[in-house]
């Protein structure tokens, strides 16, 4: 349709971009800042759209120590402003080029729909800034339940049958009930517990001493001893579940007795399946703790949603939440940074997401949001649980999504992931131990950090710390895929240049005095209901140990270190180049020149020279001192260990050239890794 003829060419360019079809991609330089946003005679329409965002951007640069003058203090602001539309999206973004680098300035803009104009192209909807339309949520839920076959529980989601937790909240009777005696679907709540704000009442959790009291009808009602101590998020979720026509709600703090280790060992490994089995997952993505609540209902506090509406020549523009659904993501907030919420969000097949004072619906078919009349097509994520033959690349993505999250306690690294591990164990046939795929164990034992610094997750009691040999034992992003792709099915071939082979026989131990069991015979690999507390934390093998020296880094350019990471050379006692090691922290470089103990864990080989198709490969390809002896480079994967009594702990991982290792003064050792 035609729109108004505008005197400002930039307004015309902006509206023309909105009129493009959803499939089209568009990029246009609006012009330098001094032209688009002149200090005098500025356009009254697009200036309110872009100027506040530019001022905010410049303020951020100033806060970060940038010395460039901000907007208004430049004689000629030549920074380029760009309007951009991604294909398959209806929103547009504004970018700025600052010192040759593009930055997002204002994102996800949408034209507001006008009911007074037939076939108006706007998709945005202005909503009540204080209250959510409950009937809208009911319609979303009803439509999905009625029309979306793929959103009903499917065995492919967890490779298992639906499960019911042991306990549920009866939202009508306002009490805890046995799930086995309660028929019907249940809703699950995903939230962050956190710490109460000053002045907030003490929040209780279900424990043995009060469990019977919580089973009495009305025990969780407002005005009762326990009802008044419920954090707002749980209290609001109970009422919302009732309003949406469901009777039962699962909340971890009330439906798992926190001081009952037997119950926890049963329920925590089933967390992913509990959320997959729930008919709906309420995601409390706003606020830093459970006291924040679900704002925007008559039974809660009002919300305060500012849709940032501006007008350009009669057309209103607004910030849209459509993109959040299209990309299948939550925004950057406390919820999305927590380790426990990782599997909860991932496995919820229907999600009602509260964040930024708005609410939206996500399911396996698509999604809805309050502020749009358009149902966006979602980018379907690759779900490893559905892949017929997954490899380390897919697993690496999952691990790094988890690793970037935070945990309140280091000892929770495994419990917060074990539900997902249980599901993955049905996809990777040989199962997992402490996050490590048994089928890819030789490759995974050579994992290295992706970040410059990763730190050991140490619990108050050493026996509760996740093991040093697993990526779970360290805080930070990891690379477990070993730069090549090997699949479990030997008949499926993949092009890759690096190969890892078995060297030692691994055994698991639950303690120094426990029996040694072959890795693939560990009980939890045979029995999914094996106790959570019995996940073996120690490994045993017979291997070779040798003493080398930690050499200096081979990277002269600081940018190489930022990109590749702190890889340092390993040298023998005569100073000859022997291999490389990837330090876990840059501060470990202070140990350059010291003797380090290395143990061999696997063998590998790859091209002698760096292939053109490799994106990330071996740093040795760039080491000038490394001997070249043919067409292939053979090596041993090694661990730098430190010993505490009879137990050794991983300090770092690296590689030693095969000829060097086999000719060095090594000795056989019985290695116990903790």
N, C-alpha and C positions, 0 to 999 in steps of 0.2 A: 504494500500500500504506500501511497505518497505521504510525506510528512511536510511540515511547514517549511517554507523557504526562509533561511536564516541569514542574517547579515554577518554573523561570525563564522568564518570557515572552519574553525576548530570544533564548534558545536555541531556543524554539519558533518564533519568527519566522525565525530563521536556517535551521532545518531545513525549515520550510514553503517557503521560497524555493527550496531545492535540489530539492524535490519537484515544482516546476512543470515543465510540458512544455518541450521544447527551443524551441518556437516562441514561447512567451510572453515578454513583457517585464514587468518588475516593478521597482518602486521603492518603498521604504518607509523612513520615518524611524524608526530604532530608538529615538532619544531623545537628549537632551543627554549629553555625556561624563560629567558628574557623576552621572547616573542609570544609564547603561549600565555605567560603570566606577567605581563608588563607591570611595573610599579605604578604607573599612571595609566588612565584610560583602560583599565582592565575590564574584560567581559563580565557582566554581572551574572551570567549563567554558569559557565564552566569554571570560573575562578573559585566559587565556594566548594566545588567538587574536588579540585586538585590542590589548592593552596594549603588547606589544613594538613593534608597528607604530606606535602613537601616540607612544611615547617616541622612536622613531627619527625620526618626522615632526617632533616638537618640537625635537629636536636639530638637524635640518637648518635649521629656521627660525632657531634661535639662531646657527648658523654663518653664516647669511646676514645677520645683524645685526638680526633681528626682536627688538623689546624686549618683546613680550608674554610674560608668565610661562608656563612650560611646565606640563605635567600635574603635579599634586601641589602646585603653588604658587599655584593659583587658589582663591579662596574659593568661587566657584560657577562651574564650567566649563560654560558654556552652549553650547559648540560642538556642533553637531548631527552625529550619526553616522547614516549612511545605508547601507542595503544595496541593491544594484542588480544586476539581471540584464538583459543585452542579449537581444533576440530572436535566435533561431537560435544560441544558445550554451548550453552546459551548465554553465559556470563562473559564479561570482558574484563581485562586487567589493564592497569596503567603501570608503565615501567619508567625508570630514569637511568640514564647512562652517566655514571659518576667515575671519573678517572679511568675510562675504558671498560668499566665493569657494570653490568646491568643489575639493578635492584628493583624489587617489587615496591611500588609506591602505594597503589590502591587496588585491591583485588575484589573479584567476584561481584561486579556491579550488574544490576538487573533493572530493566524498565518496569515501572509499576503499571499493572493492568488497569485500564479505564473501562468501567462498566457502561459508560454513556456512549461508547463508540463501538459500533459493530465490527467484529473481527479485529479488534485492537491487538497489536503485536506484543504488548506487555505481558510478562509472565509473573512479575512480582506481585505480592499481596501485602497490603498494610494490615497489621493485626493489632489487637488490643495490647497495649504496652504493659499492662498489669496482670492480665488473666488469660490463661490458656482455655481454648474451647474444648471442653471434655468430650463433647459429641464428635469432634473431629478425630480424637484418639480412638473412640469406639468404632468409628467407620473404618479407620485404617486396620484395626485388629480384625473386624468382621470380614472385610474384603480379603485379607490374607488367609484367614481360616477357611473361607468359602472357596476361593479361586486358585490358591497357590499350592498345587500338589507338591512342588519341590520344597516348600517350607514346612511341611509336616515332617515328623521325625523320619529320617531315612538311615538305614543301617550303615550306609556308606559314610555318614558323617563321622562316626566313631569306630566303624568296623565292628560294632557290637550292638546289643539290644539296648533299648532305653532302660534307664535305672531310676529308682526312687531313693531319695535319701532316707535316713532312719527317722528323722524328725521333720515336722513342718509347723508353720504357724497357721492356725485356723483364724482367718481374718474376720469371720462372723462372731465366733466365740471369744476371740482375742486371747488365745492361749496356745501353748505348745501341745502338739498331738503326735501320736505315733503314725508314721506314714503308712504302715501296713494296715492300719484300721481306717484309713482315709482315702476314699476313692475319688478319682477325678484328677484333672491336670493341676499343675502348680506353676507359679511364677517364681522367678529367681531375681534377687537383687544383687547387682554388682556395684561396689562403692569403695571408697577409701575410709578406713577407720580413723586414723590420725590421732591427734591429741586434742582434748577439749580446750576451747578458748578460756581465758580467765573469766570467771563468773559463771561459766556454764556448769550445770549439775554433773555429778559423777555419772558416767555411763557404765552400766553393768553388762556382763556377758553371762551366758548360761554356764553354770558350774554345778557340780554334784550337790552342793549344799542347798541350792535354791531350785533345782530342776523340778521337784515335785510341786513346789509353790507355783511355778510357771505353767503347770498343766491345769490349774484351776480356771474354769471359764471366767473371763473378765480380768485375768491377771495382768494383761497388757493394755487394759483400757486407761484412758486419760483420767487422772484423779486417783489412781491407785499407786501403791508403793513402787511397783516396777514400771507401770505405764508412764509415770512422770519422770523416770530415769532413762527412758528410751531416747537415744539420739534422734534428732529431727528427721534425718534421712530415713531411718527405719520406721519411725512413726508414720511419716507421710507415705512411704511405700505400702504399709499395711492398709491404709485407707484407700490409696489409689488402686490397689489390687481388688478391693471390695467394689469400688465404683466401676471398674472394668468388668465386673461380673464373674470374677474368679474367687475361689474360696481359700486356696492355700498359697502360702508364700514361703520360700526358702531363703533364709539369711544365715550366713555362716556363724556369726557371733551368737545367735540364739539357737540354731539347729544343730550345732556341734558343740558338745560340752567341752569347754576349753581346758579343763583339768582332767579330762578322761583320755589318757593316751591310747587306750584300746579303741575308743570311738574315733579319735583323730586318725589313727593308723588305717581305719576302714574307710572313712569318708574323704580324707584329703586326696588319696590316689584316684578317687572317682569324680573329682571336681569338674574336669572337662566334660564328663558324661552327664553330670547333674545339670550343667548349663545347656548342654545339647538336648537334654530330655525335657527341660522346662518349656512350657508353651509360649513363654514370653520372658525376656530378660529386661528388667528396668536398670538402666545404666545412669547412675548419679555422677555425671562427669563434671559437675560444677562444685566449687568449694574445696577446701583443703582437708576437711575431715567430715565425719559422719554427722556432725551437728549442723551442717549447712542446710540440709533439707531439700525438698523438691518444690521450688517456688512457682507460683502462678495459679494456684487453685484456691477455691473458697475455704478449704480446710487447711491451707498453709499460708505462708506469707506471700504478698503480691511480688511479682517480678518487676524488673525495670529494664525493658528491652528497647534500646534505641536503634532503630533501623537505618539511621544516618541518611535521611531522605534529602535530596537536593533536586532542584528543578532546572532543566535546560530547555529553554524555548517551549514551555508548555508540557514537556515530558518529565515526569518525576523518575529519578534514579534512586536505587537503594542497595544496600549491602545484602547479598543473598546467602543463604545457607545451602543452596543447591550443590555447590562443589563438594561440600563435606560428604554428601551422599554419593556423588558421582565417583569420588576417589576412595570411598569405603574407609574413611578415616575419622578419628576423633581429633579435636584440636589440641594444641599444645597446652596441657594443663596437668594438675597433680594426678588426676585419674590415669591419664595416658602414660605417665612416667613410672607408675608403680608395678612391681613385679607380679603381685597377686592378681591384678586385673588382666594380665596378658591372656591367660587361657579363658577367663570369664567372657571377655569381649569376643575372642576368636570363635568360641563354640556356641554362643547364643545365636539361634537360628532366626529368631525375631527379636529385634532390639528397639526399645523405646529410650532414646538418648536425650538426656537433659544436660545442656551446657550453654554457656553464654546467654542465659535467661531465655532460651528457646528450647523447643522440643522437636524431635524428628523421629521418623520411623525408618528402620532398615530391616530388610529380610533378604532371602536368597533370590527373590524375584526383582527387587529394586528398592525403592524407598519413597517417602513422602516428607515434606517439610511444611510448616505452617505458612511460610511466606512465599509460596510459589504454587501456581495452578498447573505447573508442568511436572509430570512424573519423570525424573531424569533416568537415563540409562546408566547403570552402574558399571564401572570397569570391573569385570569379574576377576577376582584375585585367583592366582594359581593355588589351589588347595591341595597341599601335599597328601592329605588323607585320601583324596580321590585319584591320585596318580597311580597308574598301574605299575610303574617301575621307577620309583624315586631314587635319587642319588644324593651325594653330599652337597651339591649346589642348592637343592631345595632345603635340605636340613640346615645349611649355613644361614640361609635367610631367616629361618625360624629362630635359630639360636641368637642371631644378632638383634632381631626384634625384641627378644627377651632380655638380652644382655644390656641394652641401653636403658633399661628400667631400673628403678631403685627399690631396695628392700629395707624395711625397718630394722631387721636383724639378719646378720650374715648367715646364721644357721637356717634361714628360710629359703636359701637359694634352691635347694632340692625340693622341699615340700611345695613351693609355689609353682614348680614346673612338673611335678610328678604326675599330675593328671594328664597333661599333654603327652608326657613320655609314655604313659600307659597306652594312649591311642596310637602314638607313633610306633610303638612296639608291635602293633598289628599290621603296620604297613611295611616296616623294615623287619623281615621275618625273624632275625636272630635276636631282636630285642635290644634293650638299652640297660646300661648300668651307670648311674650318676650322670645322665645326660650324654653318655658316650655310646654310639652305635656299635654293637658287637660285630656286626657284619663289616663295618669300616674301621675296626679298632686300630689297625696299624696306621692308617692315614690319620685318624683323629688324635692319636697319641703325639703326633707331630704338630698339633695346632700351635698357632702363634697369634699374638695380639694384633689387632688392626689399629688400635689407638696408640699414641706415643707412650702412654703410661697406663698400666693396669695394676691393680693392687689386690693383695691376698685378702680373701674373705675369712677373717678369723673370728670365731665365736668366743664367748667368755670361757667356755671349756673347750680345750683343743679337740676332744673326741666328738664334739658337735660341729666342728668346722667342716665344710665341704672339702673333699680331697684336693690336694695341690695338683694331682695329675689330670684332673678334669677341668674343662673350661669353667665349670660351675664354681671352682675354688677361687676364682678371680673376678674382680669387678671391672668391667670394660668390654668393648666389642672385640670379637675374636674372628680369626679365619680358620675354619676347620675343614675347608674343602680341598686343601692341598693343590690348588691350581690346576687340577685335572678333573675329569669326570669319569668315574667308574660306577657302573650300575650293577645292581644285584643279579640281574639276569645276564649271564655270560654271552647269550646269543644276541643281545642288544649292543651294538658297537657304537662308540662315540669317538670322535676325533679329539685327541689330546696328546700332549707330549711328555707328561711326567707319569711315572709308574712307581708304586710303592709295593714292596713285598714283605712277607712275614719273616721274622728273624728269631723270635723267642716264643715260648709257650707261656701264656699268662694264666695266673691263678688269682682267685679273689679270696679275701680274708675279712672278717668282721672285727678282728682284733689280733694282737700278737699271739695269743694263746689259742686262737681258733683254728680249725682245720683248713687246709688249702684246697679249694675246689677249682677244677678247671673252669676257665672263664665261661665257656658255653654251657656248663652244668650248674651255674648259679641258680639257686631255688627260685628267685624272683623272675627268672627268664622262663621258668616252667609253670609258674603259678601266679596269676595276676593278683590274687588276694594275699600274696606274701606280705608280711608286716612292713609298713613304711619304715619303721625304726631299724630294720635289719638290712637296709641297703648297704652292701659292703663298701667300706671306705679305704681298704688297703688292697694293693696289688702285689703279687709276688712273681718273680721270674728268675731264671738263671741266665746271666748275660756277661758281657765283658765291660770292665771299667778301666779308664786311663786318665792320666793327669796331663792337662794342656795349660796353656797360658791364654788369658783374655787379651787380645790385641786391640789396637785402635780401630776406629771406624774407617772404612774405605771410601766414605763419601765426603768429598771435599766441599760440595755445595750444600748449604743449609736447606735448600728447597728439596734436595734429594732425601734428606733425613725426614722432613715433614711429610713427603709423599710415600717413601718406602718404609720409614720407621728406623729405629735405632738398631740396625744390624751391625755387629762388630766382628772383626776377624778373630779366628782362633789360630794360635801358633804353637809349634812344638817347642821343646826346651832350648833348641838352637835358634829359635826365632823364625823358622821356616813357615810359610803359609800352609795351613792345614784345613781350614773350613771357615764357617760363619756361625754366629749365634744371634738370635733375636732377643735382645734384652726386654724385660718387662717394664722397667722404668729407666728413664734417662739417667737418673742419679746412680744407677749401677755402673755407669761409665767410670766412676771413681775407682773401680776395681781393676782398671786396665793395668796389665802387667802382673796381676796376681795369678796364682795357680788355681785351676778349677777342676773339679772332678766331673767327667763325662761318662755316661753309660749309653750303650747302643740299644735301641728299641725296635728298629726296622731297617730295611735296606730300600734303596731307590735308584732310579736312573732316569735320565732325560737327554735331550740333545746337547752336544758339546757347545754349540753356539745358540744364541737366542733366536728362536724362530720368529718370522715376521708376524705370524698370527697370534702370538702370545700377548695378552693384555697385562697380566701379572704373572711373573715367572720366578726363576731363581735369581737371587741377587748375585750369585757366583758368576753368572754370565758377564757381569760388569767388573769382576775382580781381576785386575791386570796380572797379579802374581799367581793366579791359579794355573797350574800346569794343564796344557791341552794335549791329550794323548790319543786322539782319534775322533770318531764321529759321535760318541756317546760319553756322557759324564756320569759316572757311578759314584754313589755316596752311601753313607750310613746316617740315618736319622738318630740324633743323640739328644739326651737331656742333660742339662747342667743341674746337678743335685747338691744339696747340702744335707748333712747327716745330723740327726739328733738321736743319740743312742743307736738302737737297732733299726730305726726308721729313717728313710731318706725322703726328702721333699723336693719337688720340682722347683727350680729357680728360673729356668729358661729352656728353650729348645733351639736346636740348630742342626747343622749337617757337617760331617767330616768326609773328605774325599776318601774313596774306598781304598786306594793304594796306601794312603797315609795311615788309616785306621788299622789295616791288616799288617802293617810293618811297625807299628808303635809298640811300646812296652806296656801292653794291656794285661789285665789279670782277670780271672773268672771271679764272679761275685754272685752271692744269693741276694738279690735286690728286693727289699720291701719298700714300696712307695706308699706314703701316707698323704 
